[in-house]
Amino acid sequence: MGQLTMPTILRIGSYRFYFFSHEPNEPPHIHVDRDQISAKFWLNPVALARNTGFNPRDLTHLQRMIKAHQTEFLEAWHGYFGSERR
């Protein structure tokens, strides 16, 4: 089995946007961490998949940032996993 990697796609302030290398069979998504809290967003369409610690205001802010960088995140996802656009 291959080694797990977590390619960082973007950093904005204290936020890190990344995905896990072992998740190619899930729909395109992005993880975001700040300190010890994390969330996962689907990318097409942008929607919250999971939240472990962000408050509603943070989630709204994150969703706006992800929408602003949606194309970049989708290109990184498809480039890494070699999958077709959905």
N, C-alpha and C positions, 0 to 999 in steps of 0.2 A: 504494500500500500504506500502511496506517495506521502511525502512530508506535508504537513499542514502549514500553509502560509496565509498571511492576512495582508494582502496588498493594500497599502494606503493609496487612495485615489486623490484625496484632497484634505487639506487642513485649513480651517477657517477659525482664527482665534484659538480657543481652547477645544474646539471640536475636531475630531478625527473621523473621516468618512472612509470606509473600507468594506471589503467583502472577504469571506473565507474561501480558500481554494477548494474545499471539499463540498461545495454546495452547487455544482453545475446543474443538477436536476430540478432545482427550484426555479420559479420565475425570477427574472432579474430583480434584484433588491440591493439595498445598501445598509450597512450598519453604521451607527454613529455613536461615539463615546465622548464623554467629558468626565474627567476624574474617574469615579467609580460607578457611574451610571451609563446606561446604554439603551438604544432603541434600534429597531429594524423597520425599514420602510420598503414597501414594494415600489418599483419604479414606473410601472406602466399599467394603470395610472398610479400616480404617487398617492400612497395611502399607508397609514401606520399598520404595521404587522405585529409589533411587540414593543412594550415599553417596560423598562426596569429602572424607574427612578426619576425620569423627567417630569416636571409639572406641566399642566396644560398650556401655560404660556410658552414654555420652552418648546413644546411639541409643535405649536403653531409656528414659531420662529424656525424650527428645523424643517418643517414641511415647506415653508417658503424658500429656504435655502436650497432644499433638494429640488424643488421645481425649477429654480433658477439655474441649476447645474444638471438637470435631468439628462440632457443630451450627452454631456461629458460622462456622466455615470453609466449610461446605457452603452456608449461606445467603449468604455473601459471594460464593462462586463462582457460584451460580445467579443471584444478583442482578446480578452484573457481566456474565455471559455470556447472561443471559436464557434459560437452559436449564431444562428440567424436571428434577425430582428423579428420580434413578435408584435 
